[in-house]
Amino acid sequence: MKTAVDKVGRDKQRQVIILFSAMVSHFLFEAVHGGDKPGHRSAGITPSAAE
């Protein structure tokens, strides 16, 4: 399964694909989706960690 979300609609409502929905109901877990924009926080090296 490449992605779980088929569409992101208004108010960030996600429409998930059928296979993902079946997997969620089978394994009894709750799907929590992150933001819709890609990106990563870059963590800098702190002076205490560099020593």
C-alpha positions in Angstrom: 0.0 0.0 0.0 1.7 3.2 -1.2 -0.4 5.7 0.8 -3.4 5.5 3.1 -5.0 8.8 2.2 -6.9 9.0 -1.1 -7.9 12.7 -0.9 -7.6 15.6 1.6 -10.8 17.6 1.5 -11.9 20.8 3.1 -11.2 21.3 6.8 -8.4 18.7 6.4 -10.9 15.8 6.3 -9.1 12.7 4.9 -10.7 10.1 2.7 -8.7 6.9 3.2 -8.5 4.0 0.7 -10.6 0.9 1.3 -7.6 -1.4 2.0 -6.3 0.9 4.8 -9.8 1.2 6.3 -10.1 -2.6 6.4 -6.6 -2.9 8.0 -7.5 -0.4 10.7 -10.7 -2.2 11.6 -9.0 -5.6 11.5 -6.1 -4.6 13.8 -8.3 -2.4 16.0 -6.2 0.8 16.0 -7.0 4.4 15.4 -5.5 6.2 12.4 -3.9 9.5 13.2 -2.7 11.5 10.2 0.0 14.2 10.2 0.0 17.5 8.3 -0.5 17.5 4.6 2.6 19.5 3.7 5.9 17.7 3.4 9.0 18.7 5.4 11.3 17.7 8.1 12.5 19.6 11.1 16.3 19.9 11.0 17.8 19.6 14.4 21.0 21.5 15.0 23.8 20.3 17.2 23.7 21.8 20.7 27.0 22.8 22.3 26.4 20.3 25.2 25.9 17.4 22.8 29.0 18.3 20.7 31.4 17.9 23.6 
